[in-house]
């Protein structure tokens, strides 16, 4: 075996200007192949997607509520409870819920109560407010889990 069998070894280390043997990188062919693969992927992904429609019953509405707003009970620090943004003591809550329930019965609306707590609320007071709502016989009660500023 001879070094001449491998071609001109010095030609490999030669500067680019001297290497004019016709070997070029064909970028057009590579772009064509990539475009074909991209189009194929898009077509197959669209074919695999089931573009159907399904009716979903969302459990958010209640029959006969209309545009009636719920009673908002926000528990705060000590024994303060905000009922529709008005401050009350927790001991006033059963009476307020009962009067709200009577008003809903009179107007034909379904009584709904939203219970939330602010950043100053204690868990025991929040549980007590929930118990008052359940004891009053309110069937539609929502517990809000997002942050609310005091009295808002």
C-alpha positions as CSV (number, residue, x, y, z in Angstrom):
1,X,0.0,0.0,0.0
2,X,1.3,3.3,-1.0
3,X,0.4,6.8,0.0
4,X,-0.4,7.5,-3.6
5,X,-3.4,5.1,-3.3
6,X,-5.1,7.7,-1.0
7,X,-4.8,10.6,-3.4
8,X,-3.1,13.8,-2.7
9,X,-2.7,14.1,1.1
10,X,-1.5,17.6,0.9
11,X,-4.7,18.6,-1.0
12,X,-6.8,17.9,2.1
13,X,-5.0,20.5,4.2
14,X,-4.9,23.0,1.3
15,X,-6.9,26.2,1.6
16,X,-10.5,26.3,0.3
17,X,-9.5,28.4,-2.7
18,X,-7.2,25.6,-3.9
19,X,-9.8,22.8,-3.4
20,X,-11.8,23.1,-6.5
21,X,-12.6,19.5,-7.2
22,X,-16.3,19.9,-7.7
23,X,-17.5,18.6,-4.3
24,X,-20.3,20.9,-3.1
25,X,-23.0,20.8,-0.5
26,X,-26.4,20.7,-2.3
27,X,-28.7,22.8,-0.1
28,X,-31.6,22.8,-2.5
29,X,-32.1,19.1,-2.3
30,X,-31.9,19.2,1.5
31,X,-34.6,21.9,1.7
32,X,-36.8,20.0,-0.7
33,X,-36.6,16.9,1.5
34,X,-37.3,18.9,4.7
35,X,-40.3,20.6,3.1
36,X,-41.7,17.2,2.0
37,X,-41.3,15.8,5.5
38,X,-43.0,18.9,7.0
39,X,-46.0,18.7,4.6
40,X,-46.3,15.0,5.2
41,X,-46.3,15.5,9.0
42,X,-48.9,18.3,8.8
43,X,-51.2,16.2,6.5
44,X,-51.0,13.1,8.7
45,X,-51.6,15.1,11.9
46,X,-54.7,16.8,10.4
47,X,-56.0,13.4,9.2
48,X,-55.6,12.0,12.7
49,X,-57.4,14.8,14.4
50,X,-61.1,14.1,15.0
51,X,-62.9,17.3,14.2
52,X,-66.2,16.3,15.8
53,X,-68.6,18.1,18.0
54,X,-70.0,16.9,21.3
55,X,-72.7,18.4,23.4
56,X,-71.7,18.9,27.0
57,X,-74.0,19.6,29.9
58,X,-72.2,22.1,32.1
59,X,-73.3,21.9,35.8
60,X,-73.2,25.6,36.3
61,X,-76.8,26.6,35.7
62,X,-79.8,26.0,37.8
63,X,-83.3,26.1,36.5
64,X,-85.3,29.2,37.3
65,X,-82.4,31.2,38.5
66,X,-82.6,33.8,35.8
67,X,-80.3,36.7,36.4
68,X,-80.6,36.3,40.2
69,X,-77.3,36.9,41.9
70,X,-76.1,34.6,44.6
71,X,-75.7,35.6,48.2
72,X,-71.9,36.2,48.7
73,X,-70.6,35.3,52.1
74,X,-67.0,36.2,52.7
75,X,-65.3,35.1,55.9
76,X,-62.7,37.5,57.3
77,X,-60.7,37.9,60.5
78,X,-62.0,37.4,64.1
79,X,-65.8,36.9,63.7
80,X,-66.3,39.3,60.8
81,X,-68.3,38.0,57.8
82,X,-69.1,40.1,54.8
83,X,-72.5,39.4,53.3
84,X,-72.8,41.0,49.9
85,X,-69.9,43.4,50.9
86,X,-71.6,44.5,54.1
87,X,-69.8,43.6,57.3
88,X,-71.7,41.5,59.9
89,X,-70.8,39.2,62.8
90,X,-70.9,35.5,62.2
91,X,-73.8,35.2,64.6
92,X,-75.9,37.3,62.2
93,X,-75.3,34.8,59.3
94,X,-78.2,32.3,60.0
95,X,-80.7,35.1,60.1
96,X,-79.4,36.7,56.9
97,X,-79.4,33.4,55.1
98,X,-83.0,32.7,56.2
99,X,-84.2,36.1,55.0
100,X,-82.4,35.5,51.7
101,X,-84.0,32.1,51.3
102,X,-87.5,33.6,52.0
103,X,-86.9,36.3,49.4
104,X,-85.9,33.7,46.8
105,X,-89.0,31.7,47.6
106,X,-91.2,34.8,47.2
107,X,-89.6,35.8,43.9
108,X,-89.4,32.2,42.5
109,X,-85.6,32.1,42.3
110,X,-83.4,29.2,43.5
111,X,-81.3,30.3,46.5
112,X,-77.6,30.1,45.8
113,X,-74.8,31.0,48.1
114,X,-71.1,31.6,47.3
115,X,-68.8,31.2,50.3
116,X,-65.3,32.5,50.2
117,X,-62.6,33.5,52.6
118,X,-60.0,36.3,52.4
119,X,-56.3,36.2,53.4
120,X,-57.2,37.0,57.1
121,X,-59.9,34.2,57.5
122,X,-59.4,31.3,59.8
123,X,-60.4,27.8,58.7
124,X,-62.6,27.2,61.7
125,X,-64.7,30.3,61.0
126,X,-65.0,29.3,57.3
127,X,-66.2,25.8,58.3
128,X,-68.7,27.5,60.7
129,X,-70.1,29.6,57.8
130,X,-70.4,26.6,55.6
131,X,-72.3,24.8,58.4
132,X,-74.7,27.7,58.7
133,X,-75.4,27.6,54.9
134,X,-76.0,23.8,55.0
135,X,-78.2,24.0,58.1
136,X,-80.4,26.6,56.4
137,X,-81.1,24.1,53.7
138,X,-79.4,25.8,50.8
139,X,-78.8,23.2,48.1
140,X,-76.8,25.3,45.7
141,X,-73.6,26.4,47.5
142,X,-70.3,27.2,45.9
143,X,-66.9,27.4,47.6
144,X,-64.7,30.0,46.0
145,X,-61.0,29.2,45.9
146,X,-59.6,32.3,44.3
147,X,-58.1,35.2,46.3
148,X,-60.4,38.0,47.3
149,X,-59.5,41.1,49.1
150,X,-61.3,41.8,52.4
151,X,-64.8,43.0,51.9
152,X,-64.8,42.7,48.1
